[in-house]
Amino acid sequence: MTDPIADLLTRIRNAIQAGHKVVEAPASNLKKEIARILFEKGYILGYKIVEGENTQGTLKIALKYNPKNKQPAIRNLKRVSRPGLRHYTGADNLPRVLNGLGIAIISTSKGLMTDKEAKKEKIGGEVLCYVY
């Protein structure tokens, strides 16, 4: 697998399309941070890491749906930066997703954060994905 972040986002997209409540993916520190941001911003119900013997374990993500109309909280996940074409941005050119309604996950020198947090810290970095 050449792009584990794209694999995670695709697993989440496919689980939402199929109406699953939980999605599993191989865990890594970067994927744990992405799940943490999605949880803090209210896009997923929760996440946990199930430890494996030799590997880093499995990341289980509980997806969030509207109880009345069964619409998912995540409408779209879009990978921006990829191994073949990295997308970096400065602190003054951070992207706005859906005019501020969505989030962009940025990999900075201070760790993963949303576009709003990076703007507040006045720090740029690699734009990993858009979530709305």
Backbone as ProteinMPNN parsed JSONL, in Angstrom:
{"seq_chain_A": "MTDPIADLLTRIRNAIQAGHKVVEAPASNLKKEIARILFEKGYILGYKIVEGENTQGTLKIALKYNPKNKQPAIRNLKRVSRPGLRHYTGADNLPRVLNGLGIAIISTSKGLMTDKEAKKEKIGGEVLCYVY", "coords_chain_A": {"N_chain_A": [[0.85, -1.172, 0.0], [0.682, 2.101, -0.97], [-0.331, 4.55, -0.149], [-1.441, 5.101, 2.803], [-3.194, 6.9, 4.085], [-5.076, 7.656, 2.168], [-6.199, 5.147, 1.859], [-7.459, 4.787, 4.365], [-9.374, 6.889, 4.27], [-10.87, 6.06, 2.061], [-11.905, 3.65, 3.021], [-13.586, 4.638, 5.033], [-15.369, 6.197, 3.474], [-16.521, 4.134, 1.868], [-17.75, 2.572, 3.842], [-19.67, 4.349, 4.796], [-21.244, 4.656, 2.491], [-22.281, 2.072, 2.345], [-23.717, 1.995, 4.65], [-22.719, 1.124, 7.093], [-22.033, 0.785, 10.641], [-19.613, 0.659, 11.98], [-16.193, 0.924, 11.111], [-13.156, -0.653, 10.191], [-9.599, -0.344, 10.223], [-6.095, -0.738, 9.496], [-3.974, 0.377, 12.098], [-2.114, 3.405, 12.658], [0.106, 5.979, 13.807], [-0.477, 8.406, 12.517], [-3.013, 7.914, 11.418], [-4.444, 7.573, 13.781], [-4.387, 10.17, 14.783], [-5.845, 11.509, 12.805], [-8.335, 10.299, 13.212], [-8.783, 11.249, 15.79], [-9.111, 14.004, 15.359], [-11.397, 13.967, 13.72], [-13.21, 12.969, 15.576], [-13.181, 14.967, 17.592], [-14.264, 17.115, 16.182], [-16.811, 16.262, 15.715], [-17.56, 14.52, 13.643], [-17.48, 11.766, 13.767], [-18.665, 9.101, 15.934], [-16.964, 7.841, 17.77], [-13.725, 6.327, 18.462], [-11.395, 3.61, 18.663], [-8.42, 1.813, 19.548], [-7.528, -1.385, 18.814], [-5.351, -3.541, 20.12], [-2.792, -5.423, 18.482], [-0.739, -8.402, 18.07], [1.941, -8.274, 16.852], [1.739, -6.102, 15.212], [0.793, -2.584, 14.885], [-1.784, -2.604, 15.569], [-5.406, -2.419, 15.269], [-7.508, 0.082, 14.038], [-10.605, 1.097, 15.082], [-13.445, 2.697, 13.999], [-16.331, 4.364, 14.906], [-19.035, 5.25, 13.084], [-21.025, 8.201, 12.495], [-24.438, 8.933, 12.331], [-27.433, 10.735, 11.407], [-30.122, 10.451, 13.596], [-32.82, 10.703, 12.795], [-33.201, 10.999, 9.908], [-31.265, 9.304, 8.937], [-28.975, 10.228, 7.643], [-25.487, 10.503, 6.941], [-22.938, 11.984, 9.064], [-20.602, 12.722, 7.882], [-20.352, 14.064, 4.842], [-18.649, 14.203, 2.666], [-15.375, 13.118, 1.902], [-12.235, 14.13, 0.966], [-9.181, 13.479, -0.465], [-6.337, 15.463, -0.574], [-3.48, 16.114, -0.696], [-1.124, 13.889, -2.026], [1.019, 10.974, -2.464], [2.246, 11.237, -5.009], [1.891, 13.897, -5.652], [2.414, 16.335, -3.661], [0.766, 18.707, -1.55], [1.344, 21.717, -0.308], [0.87, 24.463, 1.933], [1.045, 27.872, 2.949], [0.789, 29.79, 6.035], [-0.772, 31.997, 5.527], [-2.299, 31.291, 3.334], [-4.167, 29.292, 3.881], [-6.622, 26.77, 3.214], [-10.211, 27.246, 2.876], [-12.903, 25.29, 3.643], [-15.934, 24.62, 2.182], [-16.777, 27.265, 2.664], [-16.081, 27.603, 5.354], [-17.679, 25.784, 6.712], [-16.862, 23.134, 6.541], [-13.898, 21.121, 7.286], [-10.334, 21.283, 6.892], [-7.721, 19.033, 7.098], [-4.574, 19.509, 8.313], [-1.14, 18.786, 8.125], [1.249, 19.774, 10.22], [4.293, 21.265, 11.553], [3.851, 21.158, 14.207], [2.25, 19.006, 14.602], [-0.805, 17.211, 13.639], [-3.578, 19.188, 12.669], [-6.605, 21.177, 12.404], [-7.662, 23.42, 9.745], [-8.531, 25.83, 10.841], [-7.345, 25.839, 13.395], [-4.655, 25.856, 12.625], [-4.531, 28.314, 11.371], [-4.951, 29.966, 13.551], [-2.651, 29.417, 15.019], [-0.873, 30.452, 13.284], [0.57, 28.937, 11.316], [1.734, 26.908, 8.651], [1.503, 24.066, 6.375], [1.296, 20.647, 5.173], [-1.52, 19.928, 3.285], [-3.704, 17.512, 4.048], [-6.373, 16.397, 3.772], [-9.845, 17.127, 2.927], [-12.828, 17.543, 4.794], [-16.264, 17.347, 4.94]], "CA_chain_A": [[0.0, 0.0, 0.0], [1.548, 3.275, -1.084], [-0.93, 5.716, 0.489], [-2.323, 4.614, 3.87], [-4.221, 7.882, 4.433], [-6.122, 7.486, 1.161], [-6.853, 3.886, 2.17], [-8.366, 5.043, 5.487], [-10.488, 7.719, 3.808], [-11.691, 5.234, 1.186], [-12.638, 2.711, 3.879], [-14.662, 5.393, 5.687], [-16.339, 6.508, 2.418], [-17.23, 2.915, 1.483], [-18.608, 2.16, 4.967], [-20.811, 5.275, 4.814], [-22.097, 4.293, 1.352], [-22.94, 0.804, 2.652], [-24.528, 2.177, 5.848], [-22.138, 0.433, 8.25], [-21.893, 1.568, 11.868], [-18.206, 0.626, 12.392], [-15.226, 0.616, 10.061], [-11.851, -1.033, 10.737], [-8.443, -0.099, 9.361], [-4.831, -0.895, 10.223], [-3.676, 1.603, 12.85], [-0.808, 4.061, 12.667], [0.006, 7.21, 14.594], [-1.124, 9.422, 11.695], [-4.439, 7.574, 11.34], [-5.021, 7.853, 15.107], [-4.565, 11.622, 14.876], [-6.961, 11.862, 11.927], [-9.549, 9.874, 13.918], [-8.969, 12.155, 16.93], [-9.656, 15.261, 14.845], [-12.774, 13.714, 13.292], [-14.022, 12.823, 16.786], [-13.304, 16.273, 18.253], [-15.108, 18.001, 15.374], [-18.163, 15.716, 15.68], [-17.87, 13.786, 12.42], [-17.644, 10.357, 14.115], [-19.101, 8.893, 17.32], [-15.814, 7.492, 18.599], [-12.713, 5.462, 17.857], [-10.521, 2.939, 19.62], [-7.348, 1.046, 18.955], [-7.478, -2.752, 19.304], [-3.938, -3.924, 20.003], [-2.437, -6.686, 17.853], [0.464, -8.995, 18.657], [3.173, -7.712, 16.308], [1.472, -4.872, 14.481], [0.345, -1.457, 15.706], [-3.16, -2.856, 15.953], [-6.478, -2.063, 14.349], [-8.258, 1.275, 14.403], [-12.042, 0.924, 14.864], [-14.11, 3.997, 13.992], [-17.792, 4.304, 14.927], [-19.538, 6.322, 12.224], [-22.14, 8.963, 13.055], [-25.567, 9.174, 11.437], [-28.556, 11.463, 11.975], [-31.09, 9.426, 13.992], [-34.128, 10.859, 12.147], [-33.217, 10.708, 8.472], [-30.173, 8.361, 8.654], [-27.931, 10.839, 6.823], [-24.202, 10.481, 7.636], [-22.36, 13.269, 9.457], [-19.577, 13.01, 6.874], [-20.933, 14.095, 3.496], [-17.607, 13.986, 1.673], [-13.965, 13.073, 2.306], [-11.445, 14.289, -0.25], [-7.735, 13.479, -0.282], [-5.77, 16.575, -1.326], [-2.081, 15.816, -0.932], [-0.918, 12.465, -2.234], [2.461, 10.73, -2.634], [2.734, 11.711, -6.299], [1.774, 15.347, -5.753], [2.193, 16.913, -2.33], [0.154, 20.032, -1.593], [1.723, 22.482, 0.877], [0.338, 25.816, 1.957], [1.547, 28.729, 4.014], [-0.185, 30.187, 7.05], [-1.671, 33.022, 4.992], [-3.085, 30.736, 2.225], [-4.844, 28.069, 4.307], [-7.891, 26.634, 2.499], [-11.493, 27.249, 3.581], [-13.723, 24.228, 3.077], [-17.363, 24.988, 2.178], [-16.875, 28.594, 3.276], [-15.927, 27.507, 6.806], [-18.53, 24.747, 7.304], [-16.085, 21.907, 6.604], [-12.546, 21.284, 7.817], [-9.182, 20.745, 6.174], [-6.749, 18.492, 8.054], [-3.25, 19.979, 7.909], [0.0, 18.219, 8.837], [2.181, 20.872, 10.475], [5.442, 20.899, 12.379], [3.34, 20.967, 15.57], [1.319, 17.89, 14.578], [-1.996, 17.366, 12.817], [-4.588, 20.112, 13.178], [-7.53, 21.657, 11.383], [-7.25, 24.674, 9.108], [-8.799, 26.945, 11.761], [-6.304, 25.812, 14.426], [-3.392, 26.254, 12.003], [-4.611, 29.759, 11.149], [-4.796, 30.583, 14.862], [-1.242, 29.257, 15.392], [-0.09, 31.096, 12.221], [1.502, 27.926, 10.84], [1.302, 26.22, 7.444], [1.925, 22.68, 6.298], [0.771, 19.827, 4.084], [-2.973, 19.746, 3.361], [-3.95, 16.096, 3.853], [-7.701, 16.093, 3.229], [-11.002, 17.966, 3.244], [-13.947, 16.798, 5.356], [-17.494, 18.111, 5.087]], "C_chain_A": [[0.896, 1.236, 0.0], [0.987, 4.495, -0.373], [-1.916, 5.278, 1.57], [-3.419, 5.6, 4.268], [-5.382, 7.78, 3.45], [-6.884, 6.192, 1.405], [-7.855, 4.065, 3.316], [-9.589, 5.832, 5.036], [-11.425, 6.927, 2.895], [-12.497, 4.222, 1.983], [-13.813, 3.409, 4.561], [-15.756, 5.726, 4.667], [-17.177, 5.291, 2.043], [-18.175, 2.45, 2.588], [-19.837, 3.059, 5.059], [-21.777, 4.939, 3.686], [-22.895, 3.025, 1.649], [-23.803, 0.892, 3.902], [-24.009, 1.446, 7.071], [-22.024, 1.362, 9.446], [-20.431, 1.683, 12.289], [-17.343, 0.288, 11.182], [-13.886, 0.327, 10.734], [-10.765, -0.747, 9.7], [-7.175, -0.386, 10.164], [-4.438, 0.431, 10.871], [-2.262, 2.097, 12.573], [-0.986, 5.352, 13.449], [-0.715, 8.311, 13.814], [-2.628, 9.17, 11.594], [-5.135, 7.822, 12.676], [-5.288, 9.348, 15.275], [-5.703, 12.098, 13.981], [-8.274, 11.491, 12.602], [-9.83, 10.792, 15.108], [-9.601, 13.467, 16.469], [-11.102, 15.071, 14.405], [-13.706, 13.575, 14.489], [-14.247, 14.17, 17.468], [-14.235, 17.208, 17.496], [-16.515, 17.437, 15.168], [-18.537, 14.966, 14.424], [-18.038, 12.288, 12.656], [-18.064, 10.254, 15.576], [-17.93, 8.595, 18.253], [-14.84, 6.628, 17.82], [-11.94, 4.78, 18.963], [-9.512, 2.103, 18.861], [-7.36, -0.332, 19.613], [-6.068, -3.25, 19.044], [-3.789, -5.296, 19.351], [-1.165, -7.216, 18.49], [1.73, -8.295, 18.16], [2.953, -6.362, 15.626], [1.088, -3.753, 15.437], [-1.095, -1.626, 16.132], [-4.13, -2.433, 14.876], [-7.216, -0.858, 14.904], [-9.726, 1.025, 14.064], [-12.702, 2.283, 15.013], [-15.612, 3.778, 13.936], [-18.325, 5.509, 14.164], [-20.798, 6.945, 12.809], [-23.185, 9.226, 11.977], [-26.624, 9.985, 12.163], [-29.633, 10.439, 12.34], [-32.435, 9.521, 13.265], [-34.111, 10.432, 10.684], [-32.064, 9.813, 8.016], [-29.108, 8.907, 7.718], [-26.61, 10.806, 7.595], [-23.719, 11.892, 7.978], [-21.286, 13.693, 8.459], [-20.238, 12.931, 5.5], [-19.89, 13.735, 2.448], [-16.242, 13.996, 2.343], [-13.146, 13.165, 1.024], [-9.968, 14.363, 0.107], [-7.155, 14.583, -1.151], [-4.324, 16.264, -1.689], [-1.916, 14.309, -1.072], [0.565, 12.224, -2.491], [3.019, 11.256, -3.945], [2.719, 13.218, -6.439], [1.416, 15.909, -4.383], [1.653, 18.323, -2.475], [0.438, 20.744, -0.272], [1.125, 23.878, 0.788], [0.933, 26.582, 3.125], [0.432, 29.13, 4.964], [-1.186, 31.2, 6.501], [-2.564, 32.502, 3.863], [-3.814, 29.452, 2.607], [-6.224, 27.98, 3.663], [-9.102, 26.729, 3.426], [-12.381, 26.233, 2.879], [-15.194, 24.586, 3.255], [-17.605, 26.291, 2.921], [-16.87, 28.534, 4.805], [-16.784, 26.442, 7.457], [-17.808, 23.405, 7.422], [-14.723, 22.174, 7.213], [-11.529, 20.736, 6.819], [-8.221, 20.248, 7.247], [-5.365, 18.789, 7.51], [-2.195, 19.271, 8.763], [1.049, 19.322, 8.983], [3.371, 20.37, 11.285], [5.035, 20.697, 13.836], [2.309, 19.856, 15.632], [0.136, 18.16, 13.676], [-2.972, 18.32, 13.481], [-5.501, 20.528, 12.039], [-7.018, 22.975, 10.819], [-7.46, 25.863, 10.042], [-7.748, 27.012, 12.868], [-4.961, 26.267, 13.858], [-3.379, 27.758, 11.744], [-4.399, 30.509, 12.455], [-3.338, 30.537, 15.327], [-0.307, 29.966, 14.411], [1.003, 30.158, 11.694], [0.904, 27.233, 9.619], [1.759, 24.776, 7.461], [1.309, 21.984, 5.105], [-0.729, 19.619, 4.289], [-3.271, 18.292, 3.044], [-5.296, 15.818, 3.201], [-8.713, 17.157, 3.631], [-12.115, 17.072, 3.772], [-15.124, 17.754, 5.46], [-18.684, 17.217, 4.907]], "O_chain_A": [[1.758, 1.391, 0.864], [1.747, 5.398, -0.022], [-3.101, 5.102, 1.288], [-4.474, 5.18, 4.743], [-6.544, 7.814, 3.856], [-8.093, 6.14, 1.183], [-8.972, 3.552, 3.248], [-10.717, 5.482, 5.384], [-12.642, 7.106, 2.951], [-13.655, 3.96, 1.656], [-14.903, 2.846, 4.66], [-16.94, 5.559, 4.958], [-18.397, 5.39, 1.913], [-19.278, 1.985, 2.304], [-20.93, 2.582, 5.368], [-22.991, 4.936, 3.889], [-24.054, 2.914, 1.25], [-24.551, -0.041, 4.194], [-24.774, 1.173, 7.997], [-21.929, 2.579, 9.29], [-20.039, 2.685, 12.887], [-17.718, -0.529, 10.341], [-13.521, 0.972, 11.717], [-10.969, -0.882, 8.494], [-7.188, -0.286, 11.391], [-4.56, 1.488, 10.251], [-1.349, 1.319, 12.294], [-2.113, 5.767, 13.719], [-1.487, 9.071, 14.398], [-3.424, 10.106, 11.675], [-6.294, 8.237, 12.701], [-6.305, 9.739, 15.847], [-6.449, 13.0, 14.363], [-9.226, 12.271, 12.574], [-10.99, 11.082, 15.403], [-10.517, 13.98, 17.112], [-11.947, 15.92, 14.685], [-14.857, 14.008, 14.435], [-15.365, 14.484, 17.876], [-14.93, 18.015, 18.113], [-17.335, 18.074, 14.508], [-19.724, 14.785, 14.153], [-18.666, 11.604, 11.848], [-17.858, 11.18, 16.36], [-17.913, 9.049, 19.397], [-15.093, 6.25, 16.676], [-11.838, 5.303, 20.072], [-9.714, 1.737, 17.704], [-7.219, -0.439, 20.831], [-5.641, -3.367, 17.895], [-4.56, -6.215, 19.629], [-0.576, -6.561, 19.35], [2.507, -7.78, 18.964], [3.888, -5.574, 15.486], [1.059, -3.947, 16.652], [-1.584, -0.87, 16.972], [-3.753, -2.133, 13.743], [-7.511, -0.791, 16.097], [-10.065, 0.773, 12.907], [-12.539, 2.948, 16.036], [-16.117, 3.098, 13.043], [-18.092, 6.653, 14.555], [-21.547, 6.287, 13.532], [-22.873, 9.674, 10.874], [-26.714, 9.937, 13.39], [-30.026, 9.638, 11.492], [-33.125, 8.51, 13.131], [-34.916, 9.599, 10.269], [-31.905, 9.589, 6.816], [-28.406, 8.135, 7.064], [-26.609, 11.059, 8.799], [-24.038, 12.859, 7.288], [-21.086, 14.884, 8.222], [-20.634, 11.854, 5.055], [-20.19, 13.055, 1.468], [-15.99, 14.794, 3.246], [-13.338, 12.372, 0.103], [-9.557, 15.216, 0.893], [-7.447, 14.642, -2.345], [-3.987, 16.163, -2.869], [-2.51, 13.544, -0.313], [1.305, 13.181, -2.717], [4.172, 11.684, -3.985], [3.454, 13.77, -7.258], [0.246, 15.947, -4.003], [2.023, 19.05, -3.397], [-0.153, 20.417, 0.757], [0.904, 24.404, -0.303], [1.278, 26.005, 4.156], [-0.738, 28.838, 4.716], [-2.326, 31.255, 6.961], [-3.5, 33.195, 3.463], [-4.057, 28.606, 1.746], [-6.928, 28.985, 3.568], [-9.038, 26.351, 4.596], [-12.586, 26.306, 1.667], [-15.64, 24.829, 4.376], [-18.538, 26.397, 3.717], [-17.56, 29.308, 5.469], [-16.64, 26.205, 8.657], [-18.115, 22.62, 8.319], [-14.418, 23.299, 7.61], [-11.829, 19.851, 6.018], [-7.938, 20.967, 8.205], [-5.016, 18.383, 6.401], [-2.342, 19.171, 9.981], [1.659, 19.749, 8.002], [3.44, 19.197, 11.653], [5.796, 20.125, 14.616], [1.564, 19.762, 16.608], [0.067, 19.202, 13.024], [-3.175, 18.275, 14.694], [-5.219, 20.272, 10.868], [-6.073, 23.567, 11.338], [-6.663, 26.801, 10.04], [-7.306, 28.098, 13.243], [-4.213, 26.98, 14.527], [-2.34, 28.404, 11.881], [-3.751, 31.555, 12.48], [-2.844, 31.479, 15.946], [0.894, 30.076, 14.657], [2.18, 30.515, 11.631], [-0.303, 26.999, 9.565], [2.337, 24.312, 8.444], [0.86, 22.623, 4.154], [-1.154, 19.179, 5.357], [-3.113, 17.867, 1.899], [-5.372, 15.098, 2.206], [-8.483, 17.964, 4.532], [-12.327, 15.971, 3.263], [-14.994, 18.849, 6.007], [-19.821, 17.679, 4.994]]}, "name": "protein", "num_of_chains": 1, "seq": "MTDPIADLLTRIRNAIQAGHKVVEAPASNLKKEIARILFEKGYILGYKIVEGENTQGTLKIALKYNPKNKQPAIRNLKRVSRPGLRHYTGADNLPRVLNGLGIAIISTSKGLMTDKEAKKEKIGGEVLCYVY"}
